[in-house]
Amino acid sequence: MPGNAFLELIALLQGKIGRSTGYVVNAKRAVQALETTRPDAADWWRTNTPTLLNGKRNFVFDQKACELVDDDRT
């Protein structure tokens, strides 16, 4: 996928980007949750994408790949 908004808009207009439904999750929290079940995978994210884990970035998970859970943590 292109790296900036202008190129993304062009790709969208050309039909190269489809719509999908999913959940937006803070990337840092997602990797923290991953730590509990797959510490090796969490380490990979920390090593290879540290700029995504600054607490300001998000991941989008496809709706079909998710299970909604009740979580009262903030």
Secondary structure, DSSP 8 states (H G I E B T S, - for coil): --SSHHHHHHHHHTT-S----EEEEEHHHHHHHHHHH-HHHHHHHHHH-GGGGSSS-EEEEEGGG---------
